[in-house]
């Protein structure tokens, strides 16, 4: 992870459960994320919605780029953009303003470099750590803890769909500030999954009726005093920020 994007420190209990998380030095809740910490069904839904050829392309999807080019020629602007998850990761690591063709080309070149250096799973893990979820929430773990009060190891269909939908427009779709927009975005994800044959119509319809959380929860702060002591001791000793209290 780039040094300019530090992750949150975490204190774990003896069973590996999160006791307390701390905001990163830049004020963001950004919890390092491994694939085994995330519901595989959510990852599958994310890839199907954002970049269905993720496992096949080398960072740039020629078919998506061609579609974006046709939209640009027909409408005079980029509509879908053709961004792969690798291109989105490039933008998260090195933010660039605007959606100009030049910006997209730079993202594409950076995505090709990323794909040469990292495995597909490493790219996914970085995306899942850095994706924006509104306010100072970044990454799917922080988002799941804040919106659902749980780690994203097991997610309901409606929860997974919401977490797929939020990063595209994280501020406009924040459930605590614009629940209607969040619900509509979640519905579009569910509809896309039905169209792609990844969800049954009845299952998607049931998920669409689930309530969208309207309150942002605080991240875990259990055993706060002991966690503070352990974190200070670890930092004095130069150990990594992920700790275990035994």
C-alpha positions, 0 to 999 in steps of 0.5 A: 500500500502506498505510504501516503495511504496508511491503513488504520491500526487494529487491535485484535483479541486472542481469537483474531476478532477486532477489538478496536480500530483507530482512524489512520493518520489522515483521519480516514477509517481504512482497514487493510483487507484480505480476500478471506475477510470478505464474503466471496458472493460480494466479490463475485457481485462486484466483479460482475457489476464493475468489470466482468472480464476482470480475470481475463484482461491485462488491466484494460478491457478492449471491449469496454473501451470500444463501448466508451468510444462509441458513446463518446462519438455518439453523445459527445461525452464519456458515459460508462468510461470503460474503467476496469477495477485496475483502472479504478485502483489506479485512480484511487492510488493517484487521484486525478480530476475530471473524466477527460480522455487524457485522464482515462489514458493515464489511468489505463497506462497505470492499470497496465503497470499495476497488472504487471506488478500485482496478482489479480487477488492483490489488486482486488485486496487493494481495491477493497481497502481503498474504495470510497464509501462516503465521508471518511470511510474507505474500504469494504471492511470499514463500510460494512462495520459502519453501515451494518455493524459487522465485518463483511465476512457474511453479507445478505444479498441486499448488503452486498448490493449496497456495498457494490453500489456506494463507491461510484458516488459515495457522497451522493449515495451515503445511506445516512444522508440520502437513503433514497439514492442509496436504495435506488443505486442498490436496486440497479445493482440487483437488477443488473445481477438478475439480467446477468443471470447471477440472481433470481428475480424473486431473490432480488425482489426480496433483497430490494425490500430490505431496509437501507441503514440510515445511521452510521455506526461507530467502529468497534472500540472494545477494551479501549484502555487495554487497546490503547496501552497495547497500541502504544507498546507496539508502536514503541517497539516498532511492531506492525499496527495489527496487534493481538492482545493475549 
